[in-house]
């Protein structure tokens, strides 16, 4: 396991996804944020099955920055309960992993 982490979140619009992604990189909480447009989400909310077009954020960061990333998403997001899931990175290109570490420190 490395110190690198992938954090997943979704946003309800391209503009919101870009706002969150830019803020995370500007604040040095993420080395990179990929935005995958128009994913279709099906979920249960307040007792009903809902569907929505969302934008998926794939956030590259480190374990040490996760709490700050989670807090920033909560601060910047319009959703009452924004998705924020942190996945560990088992292994990867040593140069890329070092770049992530350097960009967030």
N, C-alpha and C positions, 0 to 999 in steps of 0.2 A: 504494500500500500504506500502511496506517495502522499504528500501534503496537498496535492492538487485536488480540487473538488469541482464538480459540475452541479450547478444549481438550476433547477427548472422552475419557470414561472410562466404564466400566461397573462395576456392583456386583451382588453376588449376592442382595441383599435391600434392601427399602425402608429399613430401619433403618441399614444400612451406607451407603447412598447419602446419607441425611440426615446421618449423622455426618460423612462426608467433606465434603459441601456446606456444612454449618454451620461446620466447622473452617476451610475455605478462606475463607469470608466473614469470620468472626471474626478471622482472622489478616491480613485485608486483602490476601489473595493473589488474591481474585476479587471482582468487583463483584456478580456474580449467578451462581447455579448453578441451572439448570433440571433437574428430574428427570423423565424420561419413564418411566412405569411399564411393567413387564412387556414388554420387547422380547424377541423370541425370537432367540437367538444359536446359530448352527451353526458349529463350528470344529474344527480338528484339534488334539488335545492328547495328547502322549505316544503318538503312533502310531495313535490312534483318532479317528474322527469323533464328536464329542460335540454335545449340544444342551442348552441351559439357558435358563431364564427369568432375565433380568437387568433392571436398572434403568440407563438411560442418563443420564449426567451431561453436561450441556452447560455448560461453564464459561467465563464471560466474564472475560478478564484482559488483560494486556499482555505484549509480548515480554520486557520486563525482569523480569517476575515468573514466567516460565514455568519456569525451573529450580527455583524454590522450590515452585511448584505441583506439579511432577513429584515432587520429593522428599517433599512432604507426602502425596501420593497413595500413594507407596511406603510411607511410615511408617504411614498409617492403614488401609491396605487389607488384607483377609484373603487375597487371592489371592497365589500365588507370583509371578505375572507379570501385574500389573494393566495394563490398557490405559491408555495415556496418549499421545494423538496431538494435536499442536498444528497448527492451521490458521491461516494468515494471513487477515486481513480486508482485502479490497481497498478497500472504501469503505463508507460508511454515513452515517446521520444524524449531522451534526457535533455536535449536542447530546448524543446518546447516546454517541458515542465519547468526548467530553469527560467525561461522567459516569463511564464505565469508568475512565478515567485518574485521575480525582479519587478514586474509591472505593478504588483499590489503592495510593495514595500517601499 
